[in-house]
Amino acid sequence: MPQPILIRPGTRVRLRDFDPDDTSLCGEKGAAHRKVERHVRRMADLQHLLFADAGHALLIVLQGMDASGKDGTIRHVMSGLNPLGCRAMSFKAPTPEERAHDFLWRVHREVPPLGWIGIFNRSHYEDVVAARVRGLVPRPVWRGRYEPINDFEKLLAKSGVTLLKFFLHISKQEQKKRLEERLKDPRHAWKVDPVDWEDRKRWKEFMAAYEDAITRCGTAWAPWHVIPADHKWYRDLLVSERIVLALEGMKLKFPRPAVGKPLRS
């Protein structure tokens, strides 16, 4: 039986119950690639319609451990999007200016406007995951952030922004393999940070932090998806499929033309 991808609100998530190596919804790599190609083409058409409709926006949130495939997902799944109506944003350690504001300030200003698609490579969830595990803020601070996150996402949903939140679930063994492969390739070695190896030592703590984030911030207006990510092709299939479904679910329409009749010479 395929394991759940969409997490129902109110579900207490235990990531050990989810297999990162799962491919039960499509066990054939070639078939998955063909489906992803169709999804990419369909997304391009739907993005054009989204921009014309201008009544909705889509915000894609990608979370996961280092090497779980956030960059790869953006490169492959979003490859057909028009950059004139799409923006990808990566959130790193807060700058002094960002630390001088509330923790959601830097995130809210990057939310896509209506008609656009926004992609967050990491997000406000770093403030209840990395900040928690690395001890960047006291326990009462990160514990008090779940409710504001839910309220923030509810505000976005009421404003026409559909949120797709993906946790790319990779195994510790597969992460080690990918990090080691990066070190051997000069095109990717520069991406490996010593922090990546330090975070591996806190793997259980990170999993516990993600479990709490997914459990406490999985809502009817912004549910989580747990994506098995040990196989890149399967990851891309599931993510692309859900983006297409979200865009189709908006019931987008082209507006009426401003000029009703052909112009006469």
N, C-alpha and C positions, 0 to 999 in steps of 0.2 A: 504493500500500500504506500503510495507516495506520501512523503512527509509534508506538512503544511508549509506554505510559503507566506501567505497573508496571515498575520497573527491577529486573532480576534481580540478586541479591547476587553480588558479584564482578565486575560490569560496570564498566569504566572509562568514566565519563561525560564526554562532551564536549558542552556545551550548544549549541555551534554546529551540532551534528547534529540538533537538535530545533527545529522551526519553531513559534514562538509564535503564528503566524497560522493554524495547522492547524485544520481542521474536518472532517477526513476521516471521522470516525465518525458524523457527523450534519451534513449540509450545509444543513439547512433550519431557520431560526431558530424558526419557529412550532412545528414538530414538537418541537424541543428544549424549548421552554417547556412544552408539554403533558406531556412526559416528566418534567420537573423537578417539575411539580405533582403527578404521581402519586408520584414519589419522596418528596416532602415528606409526603404523606399516609401513605405506607407507613412512613416513618421515625417518625411519631408513634405508629403502632400498635406498632412494634418497640421504641420507647423504653418504652412502657407494659409490654411483656413483659420487657424488660431489667430494669426496676425491680422487677417482681414476682419474677423469677428470682433476682436478687441474687447471682449467681455469677460475673458478668462485669462489666467496665467497658469503655468505649470512650474512647480519647484521640485527638483529632484535632489534628494539628500543622500549622499553616499558616505557611509561610515564603515569602519573595519580596521583591523590591525594593519600594520605596515606590510606591504606586499600582498594585501588581500585582493588588489585589482581595481582600486578606485580610478587610477589614471588610465589603465587599460580599458575599463568600461567606457570611460569618456571617449577615448580614441576610437573604439570600435563601434559601440552602440550609437553614439551621437555623430558619427562621421558624415551622415547625410544632411545634417541640419544647416540651415542658412545662418551664418554668424551675424547677419544684420538683425536677427530677431532672437538671438541666443547668447547667453553669457555664462561662462564657467568661472567660479570663484573658489579659491583655496584659502582656508583659514589656518593660520599658523599661530605661534605664540602672540598674545596681544601686545600691541605697541603701547608706549607710554600714553599716547592720546586715547587709545581704546580703553586702557585700564582706568582712565579718569572718568569714564562713563559706566552706566550699568552694563552687565555682561551681554545683553541682547542688542545693544546699540549698534555695534559693528555688523551684526547679522541683518538687522532690520533694514538698514540702508542698502543692502545688496539684494533684497527681494526683487524678483522680476516684476516689471510693470505689466499691466493687462496687455495681452497680445504676445507676450514673450515667454520663452522657456529659460529658466535659471537652473544651474547645476552647481551644487555645493560639494566640493571635495573636502570632506570634514565640515563641521558646522557648529552650531551652538551646543551640540551634544558633547563636544570636547570639554565643555565647562562642567559636565557631570560625570565625565569618564576620565580623561587625562588629568584634569585638575584634581580629581579625587584620588586617583592611584598615585600620582607623583607628589601628592601633598602640597599642591600649590595654594590651596585655600583651606581653611579649617572645615571640619566636618559639618558644623551648623550652616556654613555658607553653601556648600554644594548640595546639602540635603534640602535647603530652601529654594533651590532652583527648579525643581520639577514642576511645581505649580505655575510659576511664571512662563515656563516653556509651553505648557499646555494652553495657557491663556493666550500667549503669543500666536501659537499655531491656530487656535480657534479664531482669532482676529483675522488672520490671513485667509482662512477658509471662508469666513463671512464676507471677505472683500473680493472674492472671486479667484483666489489662488488655491489650486489643487496641489496638495503635498504628497509626494511619493517618497517614502523613507525606506532605504535599503540598507540592511546590515549584511555586508559581504562576509560570510562565515567561512574562514579558512582554518585548516588544522595547523597545529604547531609544527608538525613535521613538514607540511607543504610550505609553510612560511620559511623554515630553515633552508629548504631546497632552493626557493626563489631568491632569498638573500645571498646565498652562496653563488648562484648563477649570475647575479648582478655583479658581484665582485670580480668575476672572470671576464666580464664584458665591459670595456672602457666606455661604451655608449651608455651604460647604466650604472657603473660603479660609483659615479659621483652622487647618485641618489641615496646610497647607503649611509646612514647616519649612525654614529656610535650609540645614540639613544635607542635605535631600533633593537640593538642587542641587549641593552639594559632593560627595555620593556619586556623582552622575552622572559626575563627572570621574574617578572610580575604577571605572567600570563593568567594565572588563576584570579588575580585581583582585577585584571582588565575584564575577564569574562564575567566576573561578579558585577562589575560596574555596568557592563553592557546589558546584562540580564535585568538589572534594576531600571536602567533607562528605557529598555524596550517594554518592560512590564508597566512602569509608572507613567510612561508617555506614549502608550499605545491607546489612541482614542478613536472614536467614530469618525472624527473629522480629519485625523492624521494617523492612520494605523501604520504599523511597521511590517516590513517584509524581511524574512530571514532567507538569504540566498546562499545555497551551497556554492562555495567559490573555489574548491580545490581544482575544478576543471573550468578553464577560462571559457571554453565554448558553451558550456552549460550555463555558466553565470550570465554570459551575454544573451543567451536565448531567453532566460527568465526575465531579465531586466527589460530587454527590448519589447517583449510581449506585454508586460505590464504598463509600459509607457504608451504603447499603441492603445491598449484598452482604456487607459485613463483619458487620452485625448478623444477617443471615439465616444466615451461616456459623457463628454461635455455637450454633445449635440450641437456642434458648431455650425454656423450658417454664414454664407457670404452676405454682406449687406446689400441693400438695393443700390444700384448705380445712381450717382448724383445727377447724371444726365439721362433722362428717360427716353429721349428720341435721338436718332442719328442727326448729326449737324448737316445743314444744307449749305452748299457752296454759294 
